[in-house]
Amino acid sequence: MSILASNLIRWPQKQPWAFLLIATAVWWGLYQGLIPFSEAVVAALPVERQSHLGNSLQFFFYDTPKVLLLLTGVVFVMGMVNTYFTPERTRALLAGRTHGVANVMASALGVVTPFCSCSSVPLFIGFVQARVPLGVTFSFLIMAPMVDAVALSLLFSLFGWKIAALYLGFGMALGVIAGLVMGALKQEQYLEDWVRDMPQVTADADLQQLTLAERIAAGMAAVRDIVGKVWPYVLGGIAVGAGIHGYVPQAFLASFMGNDAAWWSVPLAVVMGVPMYANTAGILPVIEALTAKGAAMGTALAFMMSVVALSLPEMIILRKVLKLRLMATFVGIVATGILAVGFIFNAIL
């Protein structure tokens, strides 16, 4: 057994292409069997399939492996991709760029780098230390947690390519415009003194060339690190979504989150999302359940964006970096952008 386990561990290093092909085939086979699996599990339980509990359990046993499979696959691929985008290389790409171009680049880099709202703050400090313009650093800070590859993959799986593409487009616009506004306000003096006084560092790109086997190892390490940390949030989010799916009356949610709800439904969703903390993988099953019950897509997405981009833990960490005036400006601009996205989604869908 130990020899077999040892060979399995060394397999990606010895035959990386064979490993990728077989792993992809296994992943696809598991994904295709999710619906029969969830129905079989519920059928084996002493519950009525069409009951509230039966619907909730089917949702849970279908969405849990689906989200975890998607999360594992996307994190693995992005772990390999991110061997090309180390923090040092990211800083090097942004340092010395002009406004506008740098904001677009920072927003795009936020999409392909797997930083949550809290872990992106240390990189924000590194950008400041490398003398990347403040507005550009905010474009990255906004985009990194809000529009990443995991979010886009799950949105595509749950809602289709149109919703995913619209979310990407509006999210990119929010990151670029908010960063440009923050840069135009010239509020560098409202960084905390210890941040402004840090010695400047040279943004030097890491040009190390890795083999395919090493990139696979990086992808597997990313799965262990990221999926290993977020799976409790995923289960919690899916459990909440399952409860909403099975028990919350459709008319109740539609009354204050549906397309015919009052104008204040979008601001209310943003305010409700700020005290919470979750990543996109944990919150998207809740969004799926909300929209299935009649919640308007724009209102639900505004709620999600406030959870991942304006979370309370991120604000607490940012307070160590930003003075109150700058933090209030950041929150105000991002919240305004999220409100605009929510209203526009509701208007066009």
N, C-alpha and C positions, 0 to 999 in steps of 0.2 A: 504493500500500500504506500509506504514512504517513497519507494522508487517511482511509482505512478504519479504521486503528488509532485515529486521533484521534477519529473518530465513535463507535467502540465504547467508548472511554474516557468520552466525554461522554454516552453513551446513558442510563446510570442517572440522571444529573442532569437530562436533558431529559425523559425519559419513565419516571419511576420505577415506576409501576404496570405498564406494559408489560414493563419489565425483570424485575420480580418474577414475573409470570405466566409469561414465557417461560423464565426461569431455573428455576422450579419444574418446568415440563414437561420440560425437558432433564434435570434431576436425576432425576426419576421414571423417565424412559426409560432412563437409564444404570443405575439401580438394578435395574430389572426385567430387564436383560440380563446380570446378573452370573453367574448359573449357566451359561447357554450359553457365555459368554465363557471362564469358567474351564475348562469341559470341552473347549472347542475348543483352548485353549492346550495343555492336557495331551495331547490327541489328536495335536497337531502335533509333540510331542516324542518322542524315541526311548525311551520308558519304557512299561512295562506299567501300564495304568490301575489295576488292582487290587493292584499291588505296594505295599510300604511307601512307596517313593519316590513312586509315582503318587498315593497318598492324601495324602501330605504336600504335594506340589505343587498338587493340586487345592484343598486347604485354603488354601494360601498365596495362590494366584491368585484365589480367591473372597473370602477375608477381607480381603486388602489393599485392593482398591478399595472393598469394602463399608464397612469401618471408616473409610477416608479420605473416602468420600462422606458417611457419617453425621456424621463429625467436621466436615467443611466446612459441611454444612447447619445443624447445631446451633450451631456457633460463629458462623456468619453471623447466624442468628436472635437468638442471645443477645448478639451484638455490638450489634444494634439495640436489644434490650431494655435492655442495660446503659447506653444513653444516658439512661435514666431513673434509673439507680442508679450515679451516680458515687461515688467514695470519700467526697467531701464530703457528698453527700446520704445515703449509708449511715450515716455518723457522726451526722448530724443526726437521722435516724430513731431511732437508739438512745439518744442522749444524753438523760438526764432521765427515762427510762422506769423503771417499777418492776420489781423482780425478778419472774420468772415470765413476765410479758408480754414483757419485753425479751428474755428468753432464747428464747422462741418466735420473736420477730421476728428475732433474730440468726441462729437456725438456719435460718429461711426465707430470709433474705437470703443465707446461705451457699449455698443451693441455686441461686439465680439469678445469682450472681456467679462469674465464671470465674477464681478464684484457686487456684493450686496450693498445696501445703503450704508451699513456700518463699516464694512471693510474697505469701501472706496474712500473714506475720509483720510486714512493714512497716505494713500496715493495722492489725494488732493494736496496734502501737506508737502509731499515730494515735488509736485508740480510747482507749488509756490517757491520752494527752495531752488528749483531749476529756473526760476524767473519766467515760467510760462504765464502769459497774461491772465489776470484774475477771471475775466469773463470766459476765457477758454476753459479754465479749470472748472468753472461752474457748469459749462455745457457737459463736461464729462461726468461731474458729480450727479447731475440730473439724469443723464441717460443710462449710466452703468447699472443702477438697480431697476430702472423702470422698463427699459426696452432691451432685453438681452435675448440671446438665442434660445434659452429655455422658454421664456415667455412667448416668443414668436412661434416656436414649435408646438407648444401646448395650445395656443390660440388657433393655430392652423388645424390641429387635430380636433379641437372641441367645436370651433365655429366656422371653419373653412378659410380659404386663402384670402377672400375679400376682406374679412374682418382683420386678419393678421396683417395684410398689406396696409389697410387704413390705419391700424394702430401704429405700425412702423412709421408711416408717413407723418402722422400727426405728432407722434412722439419725437421724431427727428426734428420736426419744425419747432416743437416746444423747447427742445434742448438748445437748438441754434439761436432762436429768438431770445430766449431767456438769458443765454450767455452773452449775446450782443448787448442786451439792455443792461445787464450787470456790468459789462465792460465799459459801456458809455457813461455810467454813473460815477466811475472813478472813485471807488470806495475802498481802495487798498489800505487807507489809514484806519479802517475799521476792522482789519485783521487784529487778532490779539498780538500784543507786543512781542511775545516770545516767538511767534511765527514769523513776523516781519524781520526780526533780528537774527534769524537763522543764517548761517553762512551759506553763500551761494555754492551750488554744486554744478558740475558740468554734466549735462544730459548726454551720456555716452551710450550709444546703441550696443547691445549685446549681440554680436554677430556669430556666436558659436553655432557651428553646423552639427546637427544631430542626425543620427541614423533613424530609419523608420522604426526599428525596434525600440530605440530610446524615446521616440515620440509616442509609441504605443504604451510604454511604461509610464510616461507622463499622463496620458489619458486615463490609465487605470488608477494612477495615484489621485487624479482629480475626482474620479468616481468614489474612491474610498473617502476622500476628504469631504467633498461637497454633499454627496448623497448620504454619507454617514452622518452628517450633521443635520441635514434638512428633513430626513424621513419622518421624524416625529411631527414636524409642522405639516408635512404632507398628509399624514394620517389624521391629524387634528382637523385640517381643512376639509378633507374628504368626509370625515364624520359629521362636521357641521353641514356640509353640502348634502349629505345623505339625509340628515334630519329635515332640512328645508325641503328636499325633493319629496320625502314621504309624508310629512306631517303639516307643513305650513300651507294654508289655503291659498290658492292662486289669487283669489280676489283680494286678499289682505295685502299681498306684496304689490299687486297692480295698483292698489289704491294710492300708494305714495311713491312707488318707483316705476310705474308703468308709463307708457307713452302719453297717456291722457292725464297724468298726475300734474300737480301744480308746478309752477316754475321753480319753486324752492326745493324740489326733490334732488336736483343735482348738487346745490350747495350743501344740503343736509347730508348727502352721501359722502361728500368730501370731509365734512366735519366729523362724521362718524368714523371715517377711516384713519384720521390722524392719530388718535390714541393707540391704535392697534399696531402690531408689528408682525409681519409675515413676508416671506419671499413670494415670488410669482407662482412657484410650484405649489405652495400651500394655499394661496388665495384663489387661484383660478378654478378649482373645483367648486368653491363657494359661488363664484361668478356664474359658472355653468348652471348651478342649481337655481340661482336667482333669476337668470334669464329664462330658464325653462318654466318658471312659475309666473312669468309675465313682466318681469322687470325690464325696463328699457335698456338697450345695450349701452347707450351713452352714460346713463346713470350708473350702471353696474361697473363700467370701465373707469369712470371718475372715482368711484369708491376704491377700486383696485389701485389706481395710480396714486391716490393719496396714501394708501396703506404702505406701498413700497417706496415712494419718493419723499414722503413727509412724515415718516414714522417717528414716534416719540423717542425711541432709543437713538436714532440718527440725530435728532435735535439736541439731545443731551450731549452727544459726542461733539457735534458741531459747536456747541456753546463753549467748548474748551479752545476752539480755533477762531471763532468769529465773535466780535463784539455784538451786543444786542441789536444795534441799529442795522448792521450788515445782515445778521441772521433774520431779522424781521423783513428786510428788503427781499432776501432770498425766498423766504416762505411766502410772502405776498405775491411775488412774480410767478413762482411755480404754481401756487394755488389758483391764481388767475388763469394761467395756461391750462390747468387741468379742468377748470370750469368751462373754458372755451371748448376744449376737446369734448367734454360731456354734452354740451348743448349742440355742437355741430354733429356729433354722432346721432343724437336723438332726432335732429332735423333731417338728416339724409337717409336714415335707415327706417 
